[in-house]
Amino acid sequence: MSRLKEIWLMTALFVTGTCLTIVSGALAQADLLSMSGEIVAIDIASKTLSLKGESFNQEEFVFEDNVKVLQGGDSAALEELAQGDQVTVWYREETDGQKVSEAIEIQAAEGASPEGGNY
């Protein structure tokens, strides 16, 4: 095989592999759904969270030890979540209908600045 053909083949394989990686990453993220509302119950020991929103009565979520908790763009502790908090839950839905939270984002309270102070 000539050197030019060898380089062309290696480039084609690299581009194909890169495209497949990008597409599979996008598909994995596309599987996540989100729901925003108020925490009506949370049990860290049993790893469950109940959420109530304007467009739904109540939804139940489970979470794993590696769930990401975010507040203001920074990592937060799971223990910082409390009943009454406004949150967005990013989750995947299992084939049995169970909603498994991948990330929980605590929303800023109304009237609070991003730094946590009031206007």
C-alpha positions as CSV (number, residue, x, y, z in Angstrom):
1,M,0.0,0.0,0.0
2,S,1.4,3.4,-0.9
3,R,2.2,5.9,1.9
4,L,-0.5,8.3,0.6
5,K,-3.2,5.6,0.7
6,E,-2.1,4.6,4.2
7,I,-2.3,8.2,5.5
8,W,-5.7,8.7,3.8
9,L,-7.1,5.4,5.4
10,M,-5.8,6.4,8.9
11,T,-7.4,9.9,8.6
12,A,-10.7,8.4,7.5
13,L,-10.7,6.0,10.4
14,F,-9.8,8.8,12.9
15,V,-12.7,11.0,11.5
16,T,-15.2,8.1,11.6
17,G,-14.2,7.3,15.2
18,T,-14.4,11.0,16.3
19,C,-17.9,11.3,14.7
20,L,-19.1,8.2,16.4
21,T,-17.9,9.5,19.8
22,I,-19.6,12.8,19.3
23,V,-22.9,11.2,18.2
24,S,-23.0,8.7,21.0
25,G,-22.3,11.4,23.6
26,A,-25.1,13.5,22.2
27,L,-27.5,10.6,22.2
28,A,-26.6,9.8,25.9
29,Q,-27.3,13.4,26.9
30,A,-30.5,13.4,24.8
31,D,-31.9,10.6,27.0
32,L,-32.0,12.9,30.1
33,L,-35.2,14.6,30.9
34,S,-35.8,17.4,33.3
35,M,-38.6,18.5,35.6
36,S,-38.7,21.6,37.8
37,G,-40.7,22.1,41.0
38,E,-40.8,22.2,44.8
39,I,-39.4,19.4,46.9
40,V,-42.3,18.1,49.0
41,A,-40.3,15.2,50.5
42,I,-36.8,14.0,50.5
43,D,-35.3,10.9,52.3
44,I,-31.5,10.7,51.9
45,A,-31.3,7.3,53.6
46,S,-33.8,5.7,51.1
47,K,-32.5,7.9,48.3
48,T,-36.0,9.2,47.3
49,L,-37.2,12.6,46.3
50,S,-40.8,13.8,45.7
51,L,-41.3,16.9,43.5
52,K,-44.5,19.0,42.9
53,G,-44.7,21.4,40.0
54,E,-47.2,23.8,38.3
55,S,-47.8,21.3,35.5
56,F,-47.9,18.1,37.5
57,N,-49.2,17.0,40.9
58,Q,-46.3,15.0,42.3
59,E,-43.5,12.9,40.8
60,E,-41.2,10.5,42.6
61,F,-37.5,10.2,41.9
62,V,-34.8,7.9,43.2
63,F,-31.1,8.9,43.2
64,E,-27.8,7.1,43.5
65,D,-24.8,7.9,45.6
66,N,-23.1,9.7,42.6
67,V,-26.0,12.1,42.0
68,K,-24.7,15.6,41.2
69,V,-26.1,18.4,43.3
70,L,-25.6,22.0,42.0
71,Q,-26.3,25.4,43.4
72,G,-25.4,28.6,41.5
73,G,-23.3,26.6,39.1
74,D,-21.2,25.1,41.9
75,S,-21.3,21.6,43.5
76,A,-23.4,21.3,46.6
77,A,-23.9,18.6,49.2
78,L,-26.9,16.3,49.0
79,E,-27.7,17.2,52.6
80,E,-28.3,20.8,51.5
81,L,-31.5,19.8,49.8
82,A,-34.6,20.5,51.9
83,Q,-38.4,20.3,51.7
84,G,-39.6,23.5,50.1
85,D,-36.5,24.0,47.9
86,Q,-37.2,24.9,44.2
87,V,-35.1,22.5,42.1
88,T,-34.7,21.2,38.6
89,V,-34.2,17.4,38.5
90,W,-32.3,15.9,35.5
91,Y,-33.2,12.3,35.2
92,R,-33.5,9.2,33.0
93,E,-36.6,7.0,32.9
94,E,-36.0,3.3,33.3
95,T,-38.1,0.8,31.3
96,D,-40.2,0.1,34.4
97,G,-41.1,3.8,34.6
98,Q,-38.8,4.6,37.6
99,K,-37.3,8.1,37.3
100,V,-33.6,8.0,38.3
101,S,-32.1,11.4,39.0
102,E,-28.6,12.1,37.5
103,A,-28.4,15.8,38.8
104,I,-30.4,18.1,41.0
105,E,-30.0,21.8,40.6
106,I,-31.2,24.0,43.5
107,Q,-32.8,27.2,42.1
108,A,-32.1,30.6,43.7
109,A,-35.0,31.8,45.9
110,E,-37.1,34.5,44.3
111,G,-35.7,37.9,45.1
112,A,-32.3,36.6,45.9
113,S,-29.2,37.7,44.0
114,P,-26.8,35.0,42.7
115,E,-24.5,35.9,45.6
116,G,-27.3,34.9,48.0
117,G,-28.2,38.4,49.2
118,N,-31.6,40.0,48.7
119,Y,-32.2,43.0,46.3
